[in-house]
Amino acid sequence: MKDDFTPGTERSEAARRSYNRLSRWYDLLSAGFERDFRNSGLGLIDAKEGETILEIGFGTGHCIIELAKAVGRSGMVYGIDISDGMLREASGRVRGAGLTERVYMERGDALRLPFKEEFFDAVFMSFTLELFHSTEIPAVLDQCRRVLKKDGRICVVSLSKKEEPGLMIKLYLRAHSRFPGLVDCRPIYAQDDLEEAGFLTKESTHMKKLGLPVDIVLARKSGGVPADNELVSAELQPAV
């Protein structure tokens, strides 16, 4: 598992330091809230035997393990995360699951994905895209388009900005403004961002937990007019 990350922008370096501090405690702080949403995202990405998949922002490694199980011995899962602390935690989890032969992880920035064009069948991001500044999101998605194969798919799980903010989201945003290193995510228009980057939405699911809305969006690389009934929207309510 590669370990030659060179610090980039001031933003990325600040994020790296923050997640290094949080890495040992991240599951205690966030796993309970994120679990239902990331599992829904994994269901939408629907990784298949033999596929090559990239996870951007693999964190402590829960999703990368599930993806590795799904692609089987003939597949491969790559991961990139800006934090060496997260790389350490995820590496231990992958070793414990006996999946090191089908998982490759390294430190790096999604603004400069170190992979060749049209390399991946799918890209997965869970509570990662919204960590980038709004001006950076198009560049991240351009990188995703570059490394995806023709008709490759992408799944983004993120806090949602598409509904009027209720009390909980207002409190969350206040906490985010005061403690951005701890309350790190912020609501975005994930589906709009994907479509503006040239992706075609295939399925969109809206969920809510503890008053916080989350979108899970599955899209594909190629453009054109969607087939009948290709776009499916759903609203689900996970157990609190």
Buried (B, 14 or more C-beta within 10 A) or exposed (E): BEEEBEEBEEBBEEBBBBBBBBBEEBBEEBEEBBBBBBBBBBEBBEBEEEBBBBBBBBBBBBBBBBBBBBBBEEBBBBBBBBBBBBBBBBBEBBEEBEBBEBBBBBBBBBBBBEBEEBBBBBBBBBBBBBBBEEEBBBBBBEBBBBBBBEEBBBBBBBBBBBEEBEEBBEBBBEEBEEEBEEBBBBBBBBBEBBBEBBBBBBBBBBBBBEBBBBBBBBBBBEEEEEEEEEBEEEEBEBEE
